[in-house]
Amino acid sequence: MKNRSRLNAQQAQQEQQQASQETRPSPLEFGSVDDLLRHDALHTPVPPGIAERLQKTLGPGRTSGSSWWRRFFQS
């Protein structure tokens, strides 16, 4: 009788472990470091303080300037 209750307890524990393993997300694999960084950028929110400072640095009219190579050759 004791063996059966132990066996039932072990089976219940194994079932519980299997259920918890199934709910865990599988690890992600990336083909390159760039893919990893893109994924991270999409899923990581920018803190409000940093976003505000970045907007101040860029200024209101500086959304996209000329290319770096044009600025380099114009100087």
Residue pairs with C-beta under 8 A, 6 or more apart in sequence:
28 39
30 36
30 39
46 54
65 71
